[in-house]
Amino acid sequence: MKWIWADPPLAVTRVKPYMCTMPLRMDEGWNQIQFNLADFTKRAYGTNYVETLRVQVHANCCLRRIYFSDRLYSEEELPPEFKLYLPMQKS
């Protein structure tokens, strides 16, 4: 079992035998974050991604949704409930 830890305060990525830590850059407001777990596991550990056993989210953030998919979908392919609608700019 391997751990992937993404956290904004981290400065550099570190790969250890059972844990990989990496910085997570986020902008003000809502962010849409996507992890390609198969690619990430291959790069960090040289192994194939098999499954995710647990997702842990700490109480100091707000989430709308966490979901897994078989591939990266374009915004047009997502169902309406998965889209991130940004507020319109007033001109």
Distance bins in CASP14 RR format, pairs under 12 A and 6 or more apart:
PFRMAT RR
TARGET T0000
AUTHOR 0000-0000-0000
RMODE 2
METHOD distances of the structure
MODEL  1
1 17 0 0 0 0 0 1 0 0 0 0 0
1 18 1 0 0 1 0 0 0 0 0 0 0
1 19 0 0 0 0 1 0 0 0 0 0 0
1 41 0 0 0 0 0 1 0 0 0 0 0
1 45 0 0 0 0 0 1 0 0 0 0 0
1 47 0 0 0 0 0 1 0 0 0 0 0
1 50 0 0 0 0 1 0 0 0 0 0 0
1 51 0 0 0 0 1 0 0 0 0 0 0
1 52 0 0 0 0 0 1 0 0 0 0 0
1 53 1 0 0 1 0 0 0 0 0 0 0
1 54 0 0 0 0 1 0 0 0 0 0 0
2 15 0 0 0 0 1 0 0 0 0 0 0
2 16 0 0 0 0 1 0 0 0 0 0 0
2 17 0 0 0 0 1 0 0 0 0 0 0
2 18 1 0 1 0 0 0 0 0 0 0 0
2 19 1 0 0 1 0 0 0 0 0 0 0
2 20 1 0 0 1 0 0 0 0 0 0 0
2 21 0 0 0 0 0 1 0 0 0 0 0
2 37 0 0 0 0 0 1 0 0 0 0 0
2 40 0 0 0 0 0 1 0 0 0 0 0
2 41 1 0 0 1 0 0 0 0 0 0 0
2 42 0 0 0 0 0 1 0 0 0 0 0
2 44 1 0 0 1 0 0 0 0 0 0 0
2 45 1 0 0 1 0 0 0 0 0 0 0
2 46 0 0 0 0 0 1 0 0 0 0 0
2 47 0 0 0 0 1 0 0 0 0 0 0
2 48 0 0 0 0 0 1 0 0 0 0 0
2 49 0 0 0 0 1 0 0 0 0 0 0
2 50 0 0 0 0 1 0 0 0 0 0 0
2 51 0 0 0 0 0 1 0 0 0 0 0
2 52 0 0 0 0 0 1 0 0 0 0 0
2 53 0 0 0 0 0 1 0 0 0 0 0
2 54 0 0 0 0 0 1 0 0 0 0 0
3 14 0 0 0 0 0 1 0 0 0 0 0
3 15 0 0 0 0 0 1 0 0 0 0 0
3 16 0 0 0 0 1 0 0 0 0 0 0
3 17 0 0 0 0 0 1 0 0 0 0 0
3 18 1 0 0 1 0 0 0 0 0 0 0
3 19 1 0 1 0 0 0 0 0 0 0 0
3 20 1 0 0 1 0 0 0 0 0 0 0
3 21 0 0 0 0 1 0 0 0 0 0 0
3 22 0 0 0 0 0 1 0 0 0 0 0
3 41 0 0 0 0 0 1 0 0 0 0 0
3 44 0 0 0 0 0 1 0 0 0 0 0
3 45 0 0 0 0 0 1 0 0 0 0 0
3 52 0 0 0 0 0 1 0 0 0 0 0
3 53 0 0 0 0 0 1 0 0 0 0 0
3 54 0 0 0 0 1 0 0 0 0 0 0
3 55 0 0 0 0 0 1 0 0 0 0 0
3 56 0 0 0 0 1 0 0 0 0 0 0
4 10 0 0 0 0 0 1 0 0 0 0 0
4 13 0 0 0 0 0 1 0 0 0 0 0
4 14 0 0 0 0 0 1 0 0 0 0 0
4 15 0 0 0 0 1 0 0 0 0 0 0
4 16 0 0 0 0 0 1 0 0 0 0 0
4 18 0 0 0 0 0 1 0 0 0 0 0
4 19 1 0 0 1 0 0 0 0 0 0 0
4 20 1 0 1 0 0 0 0 0 0 0 0
4 21 0 0 0 0 1 0 0 0 0 0 0
4 22 1 0 0 1 0 0 0 0 0 0 0
4 24 0 0 0 0 0 1 0 0 0 0 0
4 35 1 0 0 1 0 0 0 0 0 0 0
4 36 0 0 0 0 0 1 0 0 0 0 0
4 37 1 0 0 1 0 0 0 0 0 0 0
4 39 0 0 0 0 0 1 0 0 0 0 0
4 40 1 0 0 1 0 0 0 0 0 0 0
4 41 0 0 0 0 1 0 0 0 0 0 0
4 43 0 0 0 0 0 1 0 0 0 0 0
4 44 1 0 0 1 0 0 0 0 0 0 0
4 45 0 0 0 0 1 0 0 0 0 0 0
4 49 0 0 0 0 0 1 0 0 0 0 0
4 52 0 0 0 0 1 0 0 0 0 0 0
4 53 0 0 0 0 0 1 0 0 0 0 0
4 54 0 0 0 0 0 1 0 0 0 0 0
4 55 0 0 0 0 0 1 0 0 0 0 0
4 56 0 0 0 0 0 1 0 0 0 0 0
5 13 0 0 0 0 0 1 0 0 0 0 0
5 14 0 0 0 0 1 0 0 0 0 0 0
5 15 0 0 0 0 0 1 0 0 0 0 0
5 16 0 0 0 0 0 1 0 0 0 0 0
5 18 0 0 0 0 0 1 0 0 0 0 0
5 19 1 0 0 1 0 0 0 0 0 0 0
5 20 1 0 0 1 0 0 0 0 0 0 0
5 21 1 0 1 0 0 0 0 0 0 0 0
5 22 1 0 0 1 0 0 0 0 0 0 0
5 23 0 0 0 0 0 1 0 0 0 0 0
5 24 0 0 0 0 1 0 0 0 0 0 0
5 35 0 0 0 0 0 1 0 0 0 0 0
5 40 0 0 0 0 0 1 0 0 0 0 0
5 44 0 0 0 0 0 1 0 0 0 0 0
5 55 0 0 0 0 0 1 0 0 0 0 0
5 56 0 0 0 0 1 0 0 0 0 0 0
5 58 0 0 0 0 0 1 0 0 0 0 0
6 13 0 0 0 0 1 0 0 0 0 0 0
6 19 0 0 0 0 0 1 0 0 0 0 0
6 20 0 0 0 0 1 0 0 0 0 0 0
6 21 1 0 0 1 0 0 0 0 0 0 0
6 22 1 0 1 0 0 0 0 0 0 0 0
6 23 1 0 0 1 0 0 0 0 0 0 0
6 24 1 0 1 0 0 0 0 0 0 0 0
6 25 0 0 0 0 1 0 0 0 0 0 0
6 26 0 0 0 0 1 0 0 0 0 0 0
6 31 0 0 0 0 0 1 0 0 0 0 0
6 33 1 0 0 1 0 0 0 0 0 0 0
6 34 0 0 0 0 0 1 0 0 0 0 0
6 35 1 0 0 1 0 0 0 0 0 0 0
6 37 0 0 0 0 0 1 0 0 0 0 0
6 40 0 0 0 0 1 0 0 0 0 0 0
6 44 0 0 0 0 0 1 0 0 0 0 0
6 55 0 0 0 0 0 1 0 0 0 0 0
6 56 0 0 0 0 0 1 0 0 0 0 0
6 57 0 0 0 0 0 1 0 0 0 0 0
6 58 0 0 0 0 0 1 0 0 0 0 0
6 61 0 0 0 0 0 1 0 0 0 0 0
7 13 0 0 0 0 0 1 0 0 0 0 0
7 14 0 0 0 0 0 1 0 0 0 0 0
7 20 0 0 0 0 0 1 0 0 0 0 0
7 21 1 0 0 1 0 0 0 0 0 0 0
7 22 1 0 0 1 0 0 0 0 0 0 0
7 23 1 0 0 1 0 0 0 0 0 0 0
7 24 1 0 1 0 0 0 0 0 0 0 0
7 25 0 0 0 0 0 1 0 0 0 0 0
7 26 0 0 0 0 0 1 0 0 0 0 0
7 56 0 0 0 0 0 1 0 0 0 0 0
7 57 0 0 0 0 0 1 0 0 0 0 0
7 58 0 0 0 0 1 0 0 0 0 0 0
7 60 0 0 0 0 0 1 0 0 0 0 0
7 61 0 0 0 0 0 1 0 0 0 0 0
8 21 0 0 0 0 0 1 0 0 0 0 0
8 22 0 0 0 0 0 1 0 0 0 0 0
8 23 1 0 0 1 0 0 0 0 0 0 0
8 24 1 0 1 0 0 0 0 0 0 0 0
8 25 1 0 0 1 0 0 0 0 0 0 0
8 26 1 0 1 0 0 0 0 0 0 0 0
8 27 0 0 0 0 0 1 0 0 0 0 0
8 31 0 0 0 0 0 1 0 0 0 0 0
8 33 0 0 0 0 0 1 0 0 0 0 0
8 58 0 0 0 0 0 1 0 0 0 0 0
8 60 0 0 0 0 0 1 0 0 0 0 0
8 61 0 0 0 0 1 0 0 0 0 0 0
9 21 0 0 0 0 0 1 0 0 0 0 0
9 22 0 0 0 0 0 1 0 0 0 0 0
9 23 1 0 0 1 0 0 0 0 0 0 0
9 24 0 0 0 0 1 0 0 0 0 0 0
9 25 0 0 0 0 0 1 0 0 0 0 0
9 26 0 0 0 0 0 1 0 0 0 0 0
9 60 0 0 0 0 0 1 0 0 0 0 0
10 20 0 0 0 0 0 1 0 0 0 0 0
10 21 1 0 1 0 0 0 0 0 0 0 0
10 22 1 0 0 1 0 0 0 0 0 0 0
10 23 1 0 1 0 0 0 0 0 0 0 0
10 24 1 0 0 1 0 0 0 0 0 0 0
10 25 0 0 0 0 0 1 0 0 0 0 0
11 21 0 0 0 0 0 1 0 0 0 0 0
11 22 0 0 0 0 0 1 0 0 0 0 0
11 23 1 0 0 1 0 0 0 0 0 0 0
11 24 0 0 0 0 0 1 0 0 0 0 0
11 25 0 0 0 0 0 1 0 0 0 0 0
12 20 0 0 0 0 0 1 0 0 0 0 0
12 21 0 0 0 0 1 0 0 0 0 0 0
12 22 0 0 0 0 1 0 0 0 0 0 0
12 23 1 0 0 1 0 0 0 0 0 0 0
13 19 0 0 0 0 0 1 0 0 0 0 0
13 20 1 0 0 1 0 0 0 0 0 0 0
13 21 1 0 0 1 0 0 0 0 0 0 0
13 22 1 0 1 0 0 0 0 0 0 0 0
13 23 1 0 0 1 0 0 0 0 0 0 0
13 24 0 0 0 0 0 1 0 0 0 0 0
13 40 0 0 0 0 0 1 0 0 0 0 0
13 43 0 0 0 0 1 0 0 0 0 0 0
13 44 0 0 0 0 1 0 0 0 0 0 0
14 20 1 0 0 1 0 0 0 0 0 0 0
14 21 1 0 1 0 0 0 0 0 0 0 0
14 22 1 0 0 1 0 0 0 0 0 0 0
14 23 0 0 0 0 0 1 0 0 0 0 0
14 44 0 0 0 0 1 0 0 0 0 0 0
15 21 0 0 0 0 1 0 0 0 0 0 0
15 22 0 0 0 0 1 0 0 0 0 0 0
15 40 0 0 0 0 0 1 0 0 0 0 0
15 41 0 0 0 0 0 1 0 0 0 0 0
15 43 0 0 0 0 1 0 0 0 0 0 0
15 44 1 0 1 0 0 0 0 0 0 0 0
15 45 1 0 0 1 0 0 0 0 0 0 0
15 46 0 0 0 0 0 1 0 0 0 0 0
15 47 0 0 0 0 0 1 0 0 0 0 0
16 22 0 0 0 0 0 1 0 0 0 0 0
16 44 0 0 0 0 1 0 0 0 0 0 0
16 45 0 0 0 0 0 1 0 0 0 0 0
17 44 0 0 0 0 0 1 0 0 0 0 0
17 45 0 0 0 0 1 0 0 0 0 0 0
17 47 0 0 0 0 0 1 0 0 0 0 0
18 44 0 0 0 0 0 1 0 0 0 0 0
18 45 0 0 0 0 1 0 0 0 0 0 0
18 47 0 0 0 0 0 1 0 0 0 0 0
19 44 0 0 0 0 1 0 0 0 0 0 0
19 45 0 0 0 0 0 1 0 0 0 0 0
20 35 0 0 0 0 0 1 0 0 0 0 0
20 37 0 0 0 0 0 1 0 0 0 0 0
20 40 1 0 0 1 0 0 0 0 0 0 0
20 41 0 0 0 0 1 0 0 0 0 0 0
20 42 0 0 0 0 0 1 0 0 0 0 0
20 43 0 0 0 0 1 0 0 0 0 0 0
20 44 1 0 1 0 0 0 0 0 0 0 0
20 45 1 0 0 1 0 0 0 0 0 0 0
20 46 0 0 0 0 0 1 0 0 0 0 0
20 47 0 0 0 0 0 1 0 0 0 0 0
21 44 0 0 0 0 0 1 0 0 0 0 0
22 33 0 0 0 0 0 1 0 0 0 0 0
22 35 0 0 0 0 1 0 0 0 0 0 0
22 40 0 0 0 0 1 0 0 0 0 0 0
22 43 0 0 0 0 0 1 0 0 0 0 0
22 44 0 0 0 0 1 0 0 0 0 0 0
24 31 0 0 0 0 1 0 0 0 0 0 0
24 33 1 0 0 1 0 0 0 0 0 0 0
24 34 0 0 0 0 0 1 0 0 0 0 0
24 35 0 0 0 0 1 0 0 0 0 0 0
24 61 0 0 0 0 0 1 0 0 0 0 0
25 31 0 0 0 0 1 0 0 0 0 0 0
25 33 0 0 0 0 1 0 0 0 0 0 0
26 32 0 0 0 0 0 1 0 0 0 0 0
26 33 1 0 0 1 0 0 0 0 0 0 0
26 61 0 0 0 0 1 0 0 0 0 0 0
26 62 0 0 0 0 0 1 0 0 0 0 0
27 33 0 0 0 0 0 1 0 0 0 0 0
27 86 0 0 0 0 0 1 0 0 0 0 0
28 86 0 0 0 0 0 1 0 0 0 0 0
29 61 0 0 0 0 0 1 0 0 0 0 0
29 62 0 0 0 0 1 0 0 0 0 0 0
29 64 0 0 0 0 0 1 0 0 0 0 0
29 84 0 0 0 0 0 1 0 0 0 0 0
29 86 0 0 0 0 1 0 0 0 0 0 0
29 87 0 0 0 0 1 0 0 0 0 0 0
30 61 0 0 0 0 0 1 0 0 0 0 0
30 62 0 0 0 0 1 0 0 0 0 0 0
30 63 0 0 0 0 0 1 0 0 0 0 0
30 64 1 0 0 1 0 0 0 0 0 0 0
30 65 0 0 0 0 0 1 0 0 0 0 0
30 83 0 0 0 0 0 1 0 0 0 0 0
30 84 1 0 0 1 0 0 0 0 0 0 0
30 85 0 0 0 0 1 0 0 0 0 0 0
30 86 1 0 0 1 0 0 0 0 0 0 0
30 87 0 0 0 0 1 0 0 0 0 0 0
31 61 0 0 0 0 1 0 0 0 0 0 0
31 62 0 0 0 0 0 1 0 0 0 0 0
31 63 0 0 0 0 0 1 0 0 0 0 0
31 64 0 0 0 0 0 1 0 0 0 0 0
31 84 0 0 0 0 1 0 0 0 0 0 0
31 86 0 0 0 0 0 1 0 0 0 0 0
32 63 0 0 0 0 0 1 0 0 0 0 0
32 64 0 0 0 0 1 0 0 0 0 0 0
32 65 0 0 0 0 1 0 0 0 0 0 0
32 66 0 0 0 0 0 1 0 0 0 0 0
32 67 0 0 0 0 0 1 0 0 0 0 0
32 72 0 0 0 0 0 1 0 0 0 0 0
32 73 0 0 0 0 0 1 0 0 0 0 0
32 75 0 0 0 0 1 0 0 0 0 0 0
32 78 0 0 0 0 0 1 0 0 0 0 0
32 82 0 0 0 0 1 0 0 0 0 0 0
32 83 0 0 0 0 1 0 0 0 0 0 0
32 84 1 0 1 0 0 0 0 0 0 0 0
32 85 0 0 0 0 0 1 0 0 0 0 0
32 86 0 0 0 0 1 0 0 0 0 0 0
33 57 0 0 0 0 0 1 0 0 0 0 0
33 61 0 0 0 0 0 1 0 0 0 0 0
33 63 0 0 0 0 1 0 0 0 0 0 0
33 64 0 0 0 0 0 1 0 0 0 0 0
33 65 0 0 0 0 0 1 0 0 0 0 0
33 66 0 0 0 0 1 0 0 0 0 0 0
33 67 0 0 0 0 0 1 0 0 0 0 0
33 84 0 0 0 0 0 1 0 0 0 0 0
34 40 0 0 0 0 0 1 0 0 0 0 0
34 66 0 0 0 0 0 1 0 0 0 0 0
34 67 0 0 0 0 0 1 0 0 0 0 0
34 68 0 0 0 0 0 1 0 0 0 0 0
34 69 0 0 0 0 1 0 0 0 0 0 0
34 71 0 0 0 0 0 1 0 0 0 0 0
34 72 1 0 0 1 0 0 0 0 0 0 0
34 73 0 0 0 0 1 0 0 0 0 0 0
34 74 0 0 0 0 0 1 0 0 0 0 0
34 75 0 0 0 0 0 1 0 0 0 0 0
34 78 0 0 0 0 0 1 0 0 0 0 0
34 82 0 0 0 0 0 1 0 0 0 0 0
34 84 0 0 0 0 0 1 0 0 0 0 0
35 41 0 0 0 0 1 0 0 0 0 0 0
35 43 0 0 0 0 0 1 0 0 0 0 0
35 44 0 0 0 0 0 1 0 0 0 0 0
35 49 0 0 0 0 0 1 0 0 0 0 0
35 52 0 0 0 0 1 0 0 0 0 0 0
35 55 0 0 0 0 0 1 0 0 0 0 0
35 66 0 0 0 0 0 1 0 0 0 0 0
35 67 0 0 0 0 0 1 0 0 0 0 0
35 68 0 0 0 0 1 0 0 0 0 0 0
35 69 0 0 0 0 0 1 0 0 0 0 0
35 72 0 0 0 0 0 1 0 0 0 0 0
36 42 0 0 0 0 1 0 0 0 0 0 0
36 43 0 0 0 0 1 0 0 0 0 0 0
36 44 0 0 0 0 0 1 0 0 0 0 0
36 49 0 0 0 0 1 0 0 0 0 0 0
36 68 0 0 0 0 0 1 0 0 0 0 0
36 69 0 0 0 0 0 1 0 0 0 0 0
36 70 0 0 0 0 0 1 0 0 0 0 0
36 71 0 0 0 0 1 0 0 0 0 0 0
36 72 1 0 0 1 0 0 0 0 0 0 0
37 43 0 0 0 0 0 1 0 0 0 0 0
37 44 0 0 0 0 0 1 0 0 0 0 0
37 45 0 0 0 0 0 1 0 0 0 0 0
37 47 0 0 0 0 0 1 0 0 0 0 0
37 48 0 0 0 0 0 1 0 0 0 0 0
37 49 1 0 1 0 0 0 0 0 0 0 0
37 50 0 0 0 0 1 0 0 0 0 0 0
37 51 0 0 0 0 1 0 0 0 0 0 0
37 52 1 0 0 1 0 0 0 0 0 0 0
37 53 0 0 0 0 0 1 0 0 0 0 0
37 55 0 0 0 0 0 1 0 0 0 0 0
37 68 0 0 0 0 1 0 0 0 0 0 0
37 69 0 0 0 0 0 1 0 0 0 0 0
37 70 0 0 0 0 0 1 0 0 0 0 0
37 71 0 0 0 0 0 1 0 0 0 0 0
37 72 0 0 0 0 0 1 0 0 0 0 0
38 44 0 0 0 0 0 1 0 0 0 0 0
38 45 0 0 0 0 0 1 0 0 0 0 0
38 46 0 0 0 0 0 1 0 0 0 0 0
38 47 0 0 0 0 0 1 0 0 0 0 0
38 48 1 0 0 1 0 0 0 0 0 0 0
38 49 1 0 1 0 0 0 0 0 0 0 0
38 50 0 0 0 0 1 0 0 0 0 0 0
38 51 0 0 0 0 0 1 0 0 0 0 0
38 52 0 0 0 0 0 1 0 0 0 0 0
38 68 0 0 0 0 0 1 0 0 0 0 0
38 69 0 0 0 0 0 1 0 0 0 0 0
38 70 0 0 0 0 1 0 0 0 0 0 0
38 71 0 0 0 0 1 0 0 0 0 0 0
38 72 0 0 0 0 0 1 0 0 0 0 0
39 45 0 0 0 0 0 1 0 0 0 0 0
39 46 0 0 0 0 0 1 0 0 0 0 0
39 48 0 0 0 0 0 1 0 0 0 0 0
39 49 0 0 0 0 1 0 0 0 0 0 0
39 71 0 0 0 0 0 1 0 0 0 0 0
39 72 0 0 0 0 0 1 0 0 0 0 0
40 46 0 0 0 0 0 1 0 0 0 0 0
40 47 0 0 0 0 0 1 0 0 0 0 0
40 48 0 0 0 0 0 1 0 0 0 0 0
40 49 1 0 0 1 0 0 0 0 0 0 0
40 52 0 0 0 0 0 1 0 0 0 0 0
41 47 1 0 0 1 0 0 0 0 0 0 0
41 48 1 0 0 1 0 0 0 0 0 0 0
41 49 1 0 1 0 0 0 0 0 0 0 0
41 50 0 0 0 0 1 0 0 0 0 0 0
41 51 0 0 0 0 0 1 0 0 0 0 0
41 52 0 0 0 0 0 1 0 0 0 0 0
42 48 1 0 0 1 0 0 0 0 0 0 0
42 49 1 0 0 1 0 0 0 0 0 0 0
42 50 0 0 0 0 0 1 0 0 0 0 0
43 49 0 0 0 0 0 1 0 0 0 0 0
49 68 0 0 0 0 0 1 0 0 0 0 0
49 70 0 0 0 0 0 1 0 0 0 0 0
51 68 0 0 0 0 1 0 0 0 0 0 0
52 66 0 0 0 0 0 1 0 0 0 0 0
52 67 0 0 0 0 0 1 0 0 0 0 0
52 68 1 0 0 1 0 0 0 0 0 0 0
54 66 0 0 0 0 0 1 0 0 0 0 0
55 63 0 0 0 0 0 1 0 0 0 0 0
55 65 0 0 0 0 0 1 0 0 0 0 0
55 66 1 0 1 0 0 0 0 0 0 0 0
55 67 0 0 0 0 0 1 0 0 0 0 0
55 68 0 0 0 0 1 0 0 0 0 0 0
56 63 0 0 0 0 0 1 0 0 0 0 0
56 66 0 0 0 0 0 1 0 0 0 0 0
57 63 1 0 0 1 0 0 0 0 0 0 0
57 64 0 0 0 0 0 1 0 0 0 0 0
57 65 0 0 0 0 0 1 0 0 0 0 0
57 66 1 0 0 1 0 0 0 0 0 0 0
63 84 0 0 0 0 0 1 0 0 0 0 0
64 81 0 0 0 0 1 0 0 0 0 0 0
64 82 0 0 0 0 1 0 0 0 0 0 0
64 83 0 0 0 0 0 1 0 0 0 0 0
64 84 1 0 0 1 0 0 0 0 0 0 0
64 85 0 0 0 0 0 1 0 0 0 0 0
65 78 0 0 0 0 0 1 0 0 0 0 0
65 79 0 0 0 0 0 1 0 0 0 0 0
65 81 1 0 0 1 0 0 0 0 0 0 0
65 82 1 0 0 1 0 0 0 0 0 0 0
65 83 0 0 0 0 0 1 0 0 0 0 0
65 84 0 0 0 0 1 0 0 0 0 0 0
66 82 0 0 0 0 0 1 0 0 0 0 0
67 73 0 0 0 0 0 1 0 0 0 0 0
67 78 0 0 0 0 1 0 0 0 0 0 0
67 79 0 0 0 0 0 1 0 0 0 0 0
67 81 0 0 0 0 0 1 0 0 0 0 0
67 82 1 0 0 1 0 0 0 0 0 0 0
68 82 0 0 0 0 0 1 0 0 0 0 0
69 77 0 0 0 0 1 0 0 0 0 0 0
69 78 0 0 0 0 1 0 0 0 0 0 0
69 79 0 0 0 0 0 1 0 0 0 0 0
69 82 0 0 0 0 1 0 0 0 0 0 0
70 77 0 0 0 0 0 1 0 0 0 0 0
71 77 0 0 0 0 1 0 0 0 0 0 0
72 78 0 0 0 0 0 1 0 0 0 0 0
73 79 0 0 0 0 1 0 0 0 0 0 0
73 82 0 0 0 0 1 0 0 0 0 0 0
73 83 0 0 0 0 0 1 0 0 0 0 0
74 82 0 0 0 0 0 1 0 0 0 0 0
74 83 0 0 0 0 0 1 0 0 0 0 0
75 82 0 0 0 0 1 0 0 0 0 0 0
75 83 1 0 0 1 0 0 0 0 0 0 0
75 84 0 0 0 0 1 0 0 0 0 0 0
75 85 0 0 0 0 0 1 0 0 0 0 0
75 86 0 0 0 0 0 1 0 0 0 0 0
76 82 0 0 0 0 0 1 0 0 0 0 0
76 83 0 0 0 0 1 0 0 0 0 0 0
77 83 0 0 0 0 0 1 0 0 0 0 0
78 84 0 0 0 0 1 0 0 0 0 0 0
78 85 0 0 0 0 0 1 0 0 0 0 0
END
